[in-house]
Amino acid sequence: MKTAKVREPERRPLPPSEHARKAVLARWESVKEEREEWLRPFYQLPINSAMAYLEDLRKICEDASRIMNQRIGDNKLAMRCAGPHCGIDLSGTNPNGRPKWIAKKDVRDPNHPEIIHSLYFCCELHHNEYVRMSQGSMGTTGQ
Ligand SMILES: [Zn+2]
């Protein structure tokens, strides 16, 4: 009988960046897959301890929000005019050193209210267009 040797797939060490990326994704997966484990302390710890655990998790979420706000704010690629039909690049400054945008509006992310997105506008016309459009879609009561 012929025994086919199964060759082990070659195991090359991952480059450091790839290794770090996989570790980060594994951390995220663990939160999704081990949801019950993350929740178990809320059922099983004495209430005082469970409250302290809740506080620890809340601090992580607060730090995460701060980090994400920082990253979103640093993303100069997002500095485009938010006028409904514009989108002109507003990163950088004019020759006189002033910013290219004339108005800035901070709006909360609808799914993550702790995250703030800054919107920039190239001119008053586009700012007004945006305000009119967003008031319409936000369903004002008309009172
Ligand atoms: Zn514009």
Boltz pocket constraint, residues with backbone or C-beta under 6 A from the ligand:
constraints:
  - pocket:
      binder: B
      contacts: [[A, 81], [A, 82], [A, 83], [A, 86], [A, 87], [A, 88], [A, 121], [A, 122], [A, 123], [A, 126]]
      max_distance: 6.0
